[in-house]
């Protein structure tokens, strides 16, 4: 997500444990007096973190690691602005995390090469996507981390993609790679950040999770050029679904039908979703639909997906595609996917939508059996949920959703959502002990380890990752 980045959090704290039994107080369905309302008990009320970084229910604890500014295993600097992230199995005890860094072309001081970019000579420039006017690699991209679940420690970290810009979210692939998305459509030449770029941006790049070093940065141009937010792949069909985060709330929801489901670089067809009965999804000017309601869909073919004039969404809408209010996180579950629209709803507090593909998704036969979209959650009280962003599905079927408020001194929550659409607070990112009156940062990159034991989430600024463990199988929701 890119709107305002004044969020700050102390990167000094290393983590804290919460004492307590594996029993849970039932959260009350009313304001607790500290900023949230639970519609379901979840895992119980939040307990204050002694070091003031992240509050969790009783019985849960976190470990903070891979903080911005620390030296990585490859000798480079851990970049700032930790955003979307995916988790992959490595062996019985270890996992791989591939993590985005949403750095603009002007953010050179916050990237992996140090404030003066002196470390840039350590990497192979032929693998970098883009350079600025001084021949310096752009600092957006990804880092790859190996984390030991049993020992609860970071084992290694390295830069895995370089030369991209504003890497926001993305998605995992069934074959073990991470699709990282650029949330910008900056063109070659001078730009507002004071940098001159050599290439266009607004693409999706693929990063194999097991790559040992810097991967070749090659854009997957068939997936279109726009302000990408996130992706999710249906493992049954290979169809790739994509969200678009436009600040004016006029974005599309896309799908990509690959020519080869295991080789996205071989191209395919890009389409945008429309409602069979017309209209859009946002509920800004009236209740076009209500929570729980389903609508049949159709898919519209798009052309000119390289989008040099940044008008793809407008051309798609002119063909009948529906507007979505800042599409952000997306995650595929059992035969269906969920995605968030951060500014949807009558109060623009956000929406969670559910898409259920047809049996013949991407096949000519699907015209007789449409996919369907449901308005799953649409809060009207900011204490229930406010500006939902990245999300993942927990092993128990609940959604875990990151908030991304841009309010000064705002507090962002990790919210849980039950299969019945009831929201509860799972965690709260609060001020660190040394950042005084400065506001907190957004949460991003939520994902679970394959064994379901650990939830990972990022504190965006300056940037660090939290590994959260506890009795995940004992929710009272």
C-alpha positions as CSV (number, residue, x, y, z in Angstrom):
1,X,0.0,0.0,0.0
2,X,1.3,3.5,-0.8
3,X,-0.4,6.6,0.4
4,X,1.3,8.1,3.4
5,X,4.4,6.7,5.1
6,X,4.7,8.7,8.3
7,X,4.4,5.6,10.4
8,X,7.3,4.8,12.6
9,X,8.0,2.1,15.1
10,X,11.0,1.5,17.3
11,X,13.3,-1.2,15.8
12,X,15.1,-1.6,19.1
13,X,12.9,-4.2,20.8
14,X,13.8,-7.8,20.3
15,X,10.6,-9.4,21.5
16,X,8.7,-10.3,24.6
17,X,7.0,-13.3,26.1
18,X,3.5,-13.3,27.6
19,X,3.1,-15.4,30.6
20,X,-0.1,-17.3,31.2
21,X,-2.0,-20.5,30.9
22,X,-3.4,-21.9,27.7
23,X,-6.9,-20.9,28.8
24,X,-8.7,-17.8,27.4
25,X,-10.9,-15.2,28.8
26,X,-14.0,-14.7,26.6
27,X,-13.7,-11.3,24.9
28,X,-16.7,-9.1,25.5
29,X,-18.8,-7.9,22.5
30,X,-18.2,-4.3,23.4
31,X,-15.5,-1.7,23.5
32,X,-12.7,-2.8,25.8
33,X,-11.7,0.8,26.4
34,X,-8.4,0.4,24.5
35,X,-9.5,0.9,20.9
36,X,-11.1,-2.3,19.7
37,X,-14.5,-4.1,19.6
38,X,-14.7,-7.9,19.4
39,X,-17.6,-9.5,17.6
40,X,-16.4,-12.9,18.6
41,X,-14.3,-14.2,21.5
42,X,-11.3,-15.2,19.3
43,X,-8.4,-16.0,21.5
44,X,-9.4,-13.7,24.3
45,X,-8.5,-10.1,25.2
46,X,-5.2,-8.6,24.3
47,X,-2.5,-8.3,27.1
48,X,-0.1,-5.4,27.2
49,X,3.4,-6.1,26.0
50,X,5.9,-5.2,28.7
51,X,8.2,-3.6,26.1
52,X,5.4,-1.8,24.3
53,X,5.8,-3.3,20.8
54,X,3.1,-5.9,20.1
55,X,0.1,-6.9,22.3
56,X,-1.2,-10.5,22.1
57,X,-3.8,-12.7,23.8
58,X,-2.7,-14.7,26.9
59,X,-0.5,-17.7,26.0
60,X,1.0,-16.1,22.8
61,X,4.5,-14.7,22.4
62,X,6.5,-13.2,19.6
63,X,10.1,-13.1,18.5
64,X,11.3,-10.0,16.5
65,X,14.1,-10.5,13.9
66,X,15.6,-9.2,10.7
67,X,15.4,-5.5,11.5
68,X,16.1,-2.7,9.1
69,X,19.7,-1.6,9.2
70,X,21.1,-4.9,10.4
71,X,23.8,-6.6,8.4
72,X,22.6,-9.6,6.4
73,X,24.5,-12.9,5.7
74,X,25.6,-11.5,2.2
75,X,27.2,-8.4,3.8
76,X,24.4,-6.1,2.6
77,X,22.1,-4.1,4.8
78,X,18.6,-5.3,5.8
79,X,16.4,-2.8,3.8
80,X,13.6,-0.7,5.3
81,X,9.8,-0.8,4.6
82,X,9.1,-4.6,5.0
83,X,5.8,-5.3,3.3
84,X,4.3,-8.4,1.7
85,X,5.8,-11.8,2.4
86,X,5.4,-15.5,1.7
87,X,6.4,-18.6,3.7
88,X,7.8,-21.8,2.2
89,X,9.0,-25.1,3.7
90,X,12.7,-25.9,3.7
91,X,13.0,-28.9,6.0
92,X,11.4,-30.3,9.1
93,X,12.5,-27.4,11.4
94,X,13.1,-24.5,9.0
95,X,11.2,-22.3,6.7
96,X,12.0,-19.7,4.0
97,X,10.5,-16.3,4.0
98,X,10.6,-14.1,0.9
99,X,9.9,-10.5,1.9
100,X,9.1,-7.4,-0.1
101,X,10.6,-4.0,0.6
102,X,8.4,-1.1,-0.7
103,X,11.1,1.3,-1.4
104,X,10.7,4.2,-3.9
105,X,13.4,5.2,-6.4
106,X,14.2,8.1,-4.1
107,X,14.7,5.8,-1.1
108,X,18.3,4.9,-1.9
109,X,19.4,5.6,1.7
110,X,17.0,2.9,3.0
111,X,18.0,0.0,0.8
112,X,20.4,-2.9,1.0
113,X,23.5,-1.0,-0.2
114,X,23.9,1.5,2.7
115,X,23.2,5.2,2.9
116,X,25.9,6.0,0.4
117,X,25.2,3.0,-1.8
118,X,28.8,1.9,-1.4
119,X,27.8,-1.8,-1.1
120,X,26.3,-1.9,-4.6
121,X,29.6,-3.1,-6.0
122,X,29.1,-6.4,-4.2
123,X,26.3,-7.6,-6.5
124,X,26.0,-8.7,-10.1
125,X,24.6,-5.6,-11.9
126,X,23.4,-7.8,-14.8
127,X,20.8,-9.3,-12.5
128,X,19.4,-5.9,-11.5
129,X,16.3,-4.7,-13.2
130,X,16.8,-0.9,-13.2
131,X,19.5,1.7,-12.4
132,X,19.2,5.4,-11.8
133,X,21.0,8.2,-13.6
134,X,24.2,7.6,-11.5
135,X,24.2,3.9,-12.4
136,X,23.0,2.9,-8.9
137,X,20.5,0.0,-8.6
138,X,17.1,1.0,-7.4
139,X,16.6,-0.3,-3.9
140,X,13.2,-1.9,-4.1
141,X,13.1,-5.7,-4.2
142,X,13.0,-8.7,-1.9
143,X,15.1,-10.3,0.8
144,X,15.1,-14.0,1.6
145,X,15.3,-15.3,5.1
146,X,15.8,-18.8,6.6
147,X,14.1,-19.1,10.0
148,X,14.4,-22.0,12.4
149,X,10.9,-22.7,13.9
150,X,12.2,-24.9,16.7
151,X,15.1,-22.6,17.8
152,X,13.1,-19.5,17.1
153,X,15.9,-17.7,15.4
154,X,17.0,-16.3,12.1
155,X,19.6,-18.5,10.4
156,X,20.4,-16.5,7.3
157,X,19.3,-13.6,5.2
158,X,20.2,-12.2,1.8
159,X,19.1,-9.8,-1.0
160,X,17.2,-11.9,-3.6
161,X,15.7,-9.2,-6.0
162,X,17.1,-5.8,-6.8
163,X,16.4,-2.8,-9.1
164,X,12.7,-2.8,-8.8
165,X,10.5,-0.1,-7.1
166,X,7.7,0.0,-4.6
167,X,7.4,-3.8,-4.0
168,X,4.2,-3.9,-2.1
169,X,2.6,-7.4,-1.8
170,X,2.5,-10.5,-3.9
171,X,1.7,-14.1,-3.6
172,X,3.1,-17.6,-3.4
173,X,3.0,-20.1,-6.3
174,X,2.2,-23.8,-6.0
175,X,5.8,-24.5,-7.3
176,X,7.5,-22.7,-4.5
177,X,8.3,-19.2,-5.7
178,X,7.2,-15.7,-4.6
179,X,5.5,-13.3,-7.0
180,X,6.5,-9.8,-6.0
181,X,4.4,-6.9,-7.2
182,X,5.4,-3.3,-8.0
183,X,2.8,-0.8,-6.9
184,X,3.8,2.0,-9.2
185,X,3.6,2.8,-12.9
186,X,6.6,5.2,-13.0
187,X,8.0,5.6,-16.6
188,X,11.6,5.8,-17.8
189,X,13.1,9.3,-17.5
190,X,12.9,11.8,-14.7
191,X,10.3,11.3,-12.0
192,X,8.9,13.1,-9.0
193,X,11.4,11.5,-6.6
194,X,14.3,13.2,-8.3
195,X,15.6,10.1,-10.0
196,X,15.9,9.3,-13.7
197,X,15.0,5.7,-14.5
198,X,15.9,3.6,-17.5
199,X,12.9,1.3,-17.5
200,X,9.2,1.2,-17.0
201,X,7.8,-0.1,-13.7
202,X,4.5,-1.6,-12.6
203,X,5.3,-5.3,-13.2
204,X,5.3,-8.6,-11.4
205,X,8.6,-10.5,-10.8
206,X,9.2,-14.1,-9.8
207,X,11.6,-15.0,-7.0
208,X,12.3,-18.8,-6.4
209,X,12.3,-19.3,-2.7
210,X,15.3,-21.6,-2.7
211,X,17.5,-19.2,-4.7
212,X,20.8,-18.8,-2.8
213,X,21.6,-15.3,-4.1
214,X,20.3,-12.5,-6.3
215,X,17.9,-13.8,-9.0
216,X,17.6,-12.4,-12.5
217,X,15.0,-9.6,-12.4
218,X,12.7,-10.4,-15.3
219,X,9.2,-8.8,-15.5
220,X,6.2,-11.1,-16.2
221,X,4.7,-8.7,-18.7
222,X,1.7,-10.9,-19.5
223,X,0.4,-10.1,-16.0
224,X,0.0,-6.5,-17.0
225,X,1.4,-3.2,-16.0
226,X,-0.5,-1.3,-13.3
227,X,-0.3,-0.6,-9.6
228,X,-0.1,-4.2,-8.6
229,X,-0.8,-5.1,-5.0
230,X,-1.1,-8.9,-4.6
231,X,-1.6,-12.2,-6.4
232,X,-3.1,-15.6,-5.6
233,X,-3.1,-18.8,-7.7
234,X,-5.8,-21.4,-7.9
235,X,-3.8,-24.6,-7.6
236,X,-6.6,-26.5,-9.4
237,X,-6.6,-24.4,-12.6
238,X,-3.4,-22.3,-12.5
239,X,-5.4,-19.1,-12.9
240,X,-3.6,-16.1,-11.3
241,X,-5.8,-13.5,-9.6
242,X,-4.5,-10.0,-9.1
243,X,-5.5,-6.9,-7.1
244,X,-5.0,-3.3,-8.0
245,X,-4.4,-0.5,-5.4
246,X,-5.4,2.8,-6.8
247,X,-5.7,5.6,-4.3
248,X,-8.9,7.0,-5.9
249,X,-10.7,3.7,-5.3
250,X,-11.1,3.0,-9.0
251,X,-9.2,-0.2,-9.5
252,X,-10.0,-3.5,-11.2
253,X,-9.9,-7.1,-10.0
254,X,-8.0,-9.2,-12.6
255,X,-7.2,-12.7,-13.5
256,X,-4.5,-14.1,-15.8
257,X,-5.1,-17.3,-17.8
258,X,-1.5,-18.6,-18.4
259,X,-0.5,-20.4,-21.6
260,X,1.7,-22.6,-19.3
261,X,0.6,-22.7,-15.7
262,X,4.2,-23.5,-14.5
263,X,5.8,-20.9,-16.7
264,X,4.1,-17.5,-16.4
265,X,6.7,-15.8,-18.6
266,X,5.2,-17.7,-21.5
267,X,2.2,-15.3,-21.5
268,X,-1.5,-15.7,-21.4
269,X,-4.7,-13.6,-21.3
270,X,-5.4,-10.9,-18.8
271,X,-9.1,-10.2,-17.9
272,X,-11.0,-8.0,-15.5
273,X,-14.1,-9.0,-13.4
274,X,-17.5,-7.6,-14.0
275,X,-20.8,-8.3,-12.3
276,X,-23.4,-10.0,-14.5
277,X,-26.0,-7.5,-13.4
278,X,-23.7,-4.5,-13.7
279,X,-22.6,-2.0,-11.1
280,X,-19.5,-1.9,-8.9
281,X,-18.5,-3.3,-5.5
282,X,-17.7,-0.2,-3.4
283,X,-21.1,0.7,-1.8
284,X,-19.9,4.4,-1.7
285,X,-23.1,6.0,-3.0
286,X,-25.6,3.4,-1.9
287,X,-25.9,-0.2,-0.8
288,X,-25.5,-2.0,-4.1
289,X,-25.1,-5.2,-2.0
290,X,-25.2,-6.2,1.6
291,X,-22.9,-8.4,3.7
292,X,-23.5,-12.0,2.9
293,X,-24.9,-11.3,-0.6
294,X,-23.5,-13.1,-3.6
295,X,-23.3,-11.7,-7.2
296,X,-22.6,-13.6,-10.4
297,X,-19.6,-12.6,-12.4
298,X,-18.3,-12.4,-16.0
299,X,-14.8,-11.8,-17.2
300,X,-13.8,-9.2,-19.8
301,X,-10.8,-9.6,-22.0
302,X,-8.2,-6.8,-21.9
303,X,-5.8,-5.6,-24.5
304,X,-2.8,-3.3,-24.4
305,X,-1.8,-4.8,-21.0
306,X,1.7,-3.2,-21.2
307,X,-0.3,0.0,-20.4
308,X,2.2,2.7,-21.4
309,X,-0.4,5.4,-20.8
310,X,-1.6,4.1,-17.5
311,X,-5.2,3.8,-18.7
312,X,-5.8,0.0,-18.5
313,X,-8.3,0.3,-15.6
314,X,-10.3,2.9,-17.4
315,X,-10.4,1.0,-20.6
316,X,-11.5,-2.1,-18.7
317,X,-14.2,-0.2,-16.9
318,X,-15.4,1.2,-20.2
319,X,-15.9,-2.4,-21.3
320,X,-18.0,-3.1,-18.2
321,X,-15.5,-4.1,-15.5
322,X,-16.5,-3.3,-12.0
323,X,-14.7,-0.8,-9.7
324,X,-13.0,-2.0,-6.5
325,X,-12.0,0.4,-3.8
326,X,-8.2,-0.1,-3.4
327,X,-7.8,-3.9,-3.8
328,X,-5.1,-5.1,-1.6
329,X,-4.4,-8.5,0.1
330,X,-5.6,-11.7,-1.5
331,X,-5.3,-15.3,-0.4
332,X,-6.5,-18.6,-1.9
333,X,-8.1,-21.2,0.4
334,X,-10.1,-24.3,-0.2
335,X,-11.7,-23.8,-3.5
336,X,-12.2,-20.0,-3.0
337,X,-10.2,-16.9,-2.4
338,X,-10.6,-13.8,-0.2
339,X,-9.4,-10.3,-1.0
340,X,-9.6,-6.9,0.7
341,X,-10.7,-3.5,-0.5
342,X,-9.1,-1.1,1.9
343,X,-11.5,1.9,1.3
344,X,-14.7,0.1,0.4
345,X,-18.0,0.5,2.2
346,X,-20.2,3.4,3.1
347,X,-17.8,4.7,5.7
348,X,-14.7,3.7,3.6
349,X,-13.5,1.5,6.4
350,X,-12.8,-1.4,4.1
351,X,-14.3,-4.6,2.8
352,X,-13.4,-8.3,2.7
353,X,-14.7,-10.0,-0.4
354,X,-14.9,-13.8,-1.2
355,X,-14.6,-15.1,-4.8
356,X,-15.7,-18.6,-5.6
357,X,-14.6,-19.8,-9.1
358,X,-16.8,-21.8,-11.3
359,X,-16.0,-25.5,-11.9
360,X,-14.8,-24.5,-15.4
361,X,-12.8,-21.4,-14.5
362,X,-10.8,-20.2,-17.5
363,X,-12.4,-22.8,-19.7
364,X,-14.9,-21.9,-22.5
365,X,-17.5,-23.9,-20.6
366,X,-17.5,-21.4,-17.7
367,X,-19.9,-19.2,-19.6
368,X,-22.7,-21.4,-18.6
369,X,-21.6,-21.5,-14.9
370,X,-20.3,-18.1,-13.6
371,X,-18.0,-17.5,-10.7
372,X,-19.6,-15.7,-7.8
373,X,-18.4,-12.9,-5.4
374,X,-19.7,-12.4,-1.9
375,X,-19.5,-9.3,0.2
376,X,-18.1,-11.1,3.2
377,X,-17.3,-8.4,5.7
378,X,-18.0,-4.6,5.6
379,X,-17.5,-3.0,9.0
380,X,-19.4,0.2,10.0
381,X,-17.4,0.7,13.2
382,X,-13.7,1.6,13.0
383,X,-13.1,-0.2,16.3
384,X,-14.3,-3.5,14.7
385,X,-11.9,-3.1,11.7
386,X,-10.4,-0.2,9.9
387,X,-8.6,-0.3,6.5
388,X,-7.9,-4.0,6.0
389,X,-4.9,-4.8,3.9
390,X,-2.7,-8.0,3.7
391,X,-4.5,-11.2,4.8
392,X,-3.9,-15.0,5.2
393,X,-6.0,-18.0,6.1
394,X,-5.1,-19.6,9.4
395,X,-5.0,-23.4,9.8
396,X,-8.4,-23.2,11.6
397,X,-10.0,-21.5,8.7
398,X,-10.1,-18.0,10.2
399,X,-8.7,-15.0,8.3
400,X,-5.9,-13.1,9.7
401,X,-6.0,-9.5,8.4
402,X,-3.6,-6.6,8.8
403,X,-4.8,-3.1,9.3
404,X,-3.1,-0.2,7.6
405,X,-4.5,3.1,8.9
406,X,-2.7,6.3,8.0
407,X,-3.9,8.2,10.9
408,X,-1.4,10.2,13.0
409,X,-0.8,8.3,16.2
410,X,-3.1,5.5,15.0
411,X,-2.7,2.0,16.3
412,X,-2.9,-0.8,13.8
413,X,-4.3,-4.2,14.7
414,X,-4.0,-7.8,13.4
415,X,-7.6,-8.8,13.2
416,X,-9.1,-12.3,13.0
417,X,-12.3,-13.1,11.1
418,X,-14.3,-16.3,11.8
419,X,-15.9,-18.3,9.0
420,X,-19.2,-16.6,10.0
421,X,-17.7,-13.2,9.3
422,X,-17.2,-12.1,12.9
423,X,-14.2,-9.9,13.6
424,X,-11.9,-10.0,16.7
425,X,-8.6,-8.5,17.7
426,X,-5.6,-10.9,17.5
427,X,-2.8,-8.5,18.0
428,X,-2.0,-4.8,18.3
429,X,1.1,-3.0,17.1
430,X,1.9,-0.3,19.6
431,X,4.6,2.3,20.0
432,X,8.1,1.0,20.9
433,X,9.7,2.2,24.1
434,X,11.9,4.9,22.4
435,X,9.7,6.5,19.7
436,X,7.8,8.8,21.9
437,X,4.8,10.6,20.3
438,X,5.5,9.3,16.8
439,X,2.8,7.2,15.2
440,X,3.0,3.5,14.8
441,X,3.4,1.7,11.5
442,X,1.2,-0.6,9.4
443,X,1.2,-4.4,9.7
444,X,2.0,-6.3,6.5
445,X,3.1,-9.7,5.1
446,X,1.0,-11.9,7.3
447,X,1.6,-15.6,6.6
448,X,1.7,-19.0,8.4
449,X,4.4,-21.6,8.5
450,X,3.4,-24.8,6.7
451,X,3.0,-26.7,9.9
452,X,0.6,-24.0,11.3
453,X,2.7,-23.4,14.4
454,X,3.9,-19.8,13.6
455,X,2.4,-16.7,12.2
456,X,4.8,-14.2,10.6
457,X,4.0,-10.6,10.2
458,X,6.0,-7.4,9.4
459,X,6.1,-4.1,11.1
460,X,6.6,-1.9,8.0
461,X,8.7,1.0,9.2
462,X,11.6,1.0,9.7
463,X,11.0,-2.7,9.1
464,X,11.2,-5.9,11.1
465,X,9.5,-9.3,11.1
466,X,7.7,-10.9,14.0
467,X,7.2,-14.7,14.5
468,X,4.2,-15.3,16.7
469,X,3.6,-18.6,18.4
470,X,0.9,-19.9,20.8
471,X,-2.1,-22.2,21.1
472,X,-3.5,-21.5,17.6
473,X,-5.8,-24.6,17.8
474,X,-7.7,-23.3,20.9
475,X,-9.7,-20.4,19.6
476,X,-13.0,-19.9,21.3
477,X,-14.6,-18.1,18.3
